[in-house]
């Protein structure tokens, strides 16, 4: 399993880093693929529990949300959300024997989850210095997840959230937070040219990334627990599915986005 995780990282990380560096349509297409694969996995998990969500509408919804963000037409975002809601509602009305209002509701939830949070990852890259901010996001989440995984696996004794994710430990959680904060703080002191924050801000940034990464991971774990599935998919060897790998990034992206906006204002 560890071998597969490392092999997937060796293949996947350069692709992500390269897409972030290139930006523009390259990064947007990467997120479009992530969002749509995530929607497919979400649909598959729900299908295993008897839900039949309108997958075509899901694909269309997340794709349109990312497109509106990419072309910088924020004024159309709220009308688009309402349009997606209306389409799902009408679909439920005209498919009473095949689709329910509940299935439309969980479809809408998935579209907001994937289109919205992938949208924040795209927005972060599009701001001035967005490539640097995105690298900080990725590095912070990867540092946290790696430290939490290995420390928790080696020394984890007390369960962190046994009802949601039995394998997570308090020791792993603390290790992830401390490692991220220490590395960010050290980077500000040693290589300040690549960390556009002061020492105090680096602590807040590292702490925030760690907390939101854990919350994002727990959210997806709770979803899998509710639907009684182990992994969201199997597209990434050693990691599971797209949702399994990107869940920590989804909730962390908005935090990093607003963090850098606030420190520039203040």
Buried (B, 14 or more C-beta within 10 A) or exposed (E): EEEEBEEBBEEEEEEBBEBBEEBEEEBBEBBBEBBBBBBBBBBBBBEEEEBBBBBEBBBBBBBBBBBBBBEEEEEBBEEBBEEBBEBBBEBBEEBEEEBBEEBBBBBBEBBBBBBBBBBBBBBBBBBEEBBBBBBBBBBBBBBBBBBBBBBBEEEBEEBBBEEBBEBBBBBBBBBBBBBBBBBBBEBBEEEEEEBBBEEEBBBBBBBBBBBBBBBBBBBBBBBBBEBEBEBBBEBBEBBBBBBBBBBBBBBBBBBBBEBBEEBEEE
